[in-house]
Amino acid sequence: MRPVAVVNPDLCDKRPVCPSMRFCPQKAISQKSEGRFFGGGLSIVDQSKCTGCGVCMRYCPRGAISLVSV
């Protein structure tokens, strides 16, 4: 089992530019477009790229990202 990041959709604020996405060293985070005028949307973690480093957790302003074992 290894740790990977997951996003709690109830806590994600879907801001136009996700800070966690910008700082992920593996580029494992993307955003699901929701047709907003300024962009943004729910952040999604590609678990095949995630190494479980936890950098994303430090930069998520809402605490929506956590590590789980898979």
N, C-alpha and C positions, 0 to 999 in steps of 0.2 A: 504494500500500500504506500502511496505517496501523497503529499499534500498538494492541493490545487485550489485556486481561488474560485469563489462563486459569488454572484451578485444577488442580493435580496431585492427583488423588484419593488417591494413596498417601501424601501428606504432610498432607492436610487432617485435622484432629483431630475435625471434626464437632461442635464444642462447641455448647452450647445457644444462645449468642448470638455469632455471628461478629463479631469486632471490625472486620474489613475491611468487612463489610456495613453496620455502623453509621456508618463514616466515609466511605464512597464518596459523593462530591459529586453523582454522577449517579444514585444509587440503582440501579446496574446489577447489584448482587450480591444474590442471594436464597439460601435454603437449601432443599434438597430434603428434605422430611420423611421420616424413616425410622422413624416410629412409636415414638420414644423417649419415655419418661415425662416428661422435662424438656424436650422439644423438641430442636432441633438437627438436624444432618444435613449432608450434603455441600454446600459452597458452590458456587454456579453463577453464572457471569457472563453477563449478557445482552449479547452483543457488539454489538447494534444501539444500545444505550445507552452503552456504554463509550467514553470518549474517550482512553484510554491515558495518563491523567495519572500513574498510579503510586501514588496515595495508598494504595490497598488493599495494595500490597506492603509499605509501611512498617508497617502495623498487623497483618499476618498473623503470629501468634506462631510458626508452624511453617515459614514461608518457602514455603508451598504455592502462592503466586500469583506468576506471572511475566508479562512482556509478550512478545507475539509479533507479528509483522507478518502481516496478512491482506490 
